[in-house]
Amino acid sequence: METIIKSFVGMFFALLLLLLGAGLIAASVNARNAGAFAADCASRIENSDFAGSVIEECRRDATDRGYELTVEVSEKAGQPEVKYGSLQLEYPFRIPLTGIARTNVTQYAIR
């Protein structure tokens, strides 16, 4: 009888570890995907020379993915052709089974 109880307790903890590990991997993949999306948007905005249509397209794509994208564009004083700015992406970060849920922020400088 004691062996059966130990076996079931062992299986329970093994299953719990498996599910927690899968949740951690999924959270890590989601964070990596958000970072890659922010880097892609920064690259697209830089390559388009800060075109408003590209910035809006990136915002729409971010909203579709459940992210919030903020882009601030500035011009160098006296030289309107020289632009720079910052990109900030807020995305949800959740780890299942632990109750950890928060909003992470990724920032990029764009020039």
N, C-alpha and C positions, 0 to 999 in steps of 0.2 A: 504494500500500500504506500509506503514511504517513497518508493522509487517512482511510482506513478505521479505523485504530487510534485516531486522534484523535476520530473520530466516536463510536466505541464508548466511549471513555473519557469523552467529554462526555455521552453518554446515561447512562452509569453514575452520574456525579456528579449529573446532573439528577434521576434516579430517587431517589438517596440523599437529595437535598435535599427532594424531594417527600414521601418517607416520613417524614423527620425533622420536616418542617413539619406534616404530618398528626398525628404523635404529639404534638407540642407543643400543637396546637389541642385534641386529645382530652384531654390532661392538664389544660389550662386549663378546659375545659368541665366535667370531673369535679370540679375544685376549686370552680368556681362553683356547681355543683349541691349540693355538700356544704355550702357556705356558706348557700345558699338554704334547704336543709333545716333547718339549725341555727336560722336566723332564724324559720322557720315553727314549729318546735317551741317556741322561746322565746315566740312570740306565742300559741300554743295554750295553753301552761302559764300564762302571765300572764292570759289571758282566762278560764281555768277556775278562777282563784284558787288555783293550785297543787294541784289535785285529783290525788290519787294515781293514779287510773285513767288520767288523761290523761298523766301522767309515764310510767307503764308502757307505754301505747300508743306513745308516742314512742320509748321504748327498744326495743320490738319492731320498730317501723318502721326504726329505725337498724340493728338487727341484720340485718334482711332486706336492707338495702342494703349491708351489709358495713362499717358504721360502729360505733363504740362511743360511747355517749352516757352522760355522767355529769351528774347533776343534784343540787345541794346546796341544800336549802331551810333557811332560818333564820327565826326569829321575833324581833321586837323585844322586848327585855326589858320585861315588865310589860304588853305589848300583843300578845297572841297573834293578834289579827286582822290585824296588820301583818306581812306576810311579804315576804321578799326572798330572793334566792339567785343561784346561778351555774349556767350550763350550759356544758359542755365537750364538744365533738364531735371524736373522733379518726377520721381517715379516711386510707386509703392514697393515696399520690401516686406515680404511676409515669410515666416518660417512656420509651416504647418505643425500642428501638435504641441507647439511651445507657447502659442499665444503672442508671439513677437510679431508686431505689425507696426511699421513706421514709414515715413516718407524720406527717401534718400535724395540727395542733390548731387548732380555732376555738373561741373563748370568747365568751359573752354574759352580761351581767348581766341578771337578771330581777327585776322588782319588781311 
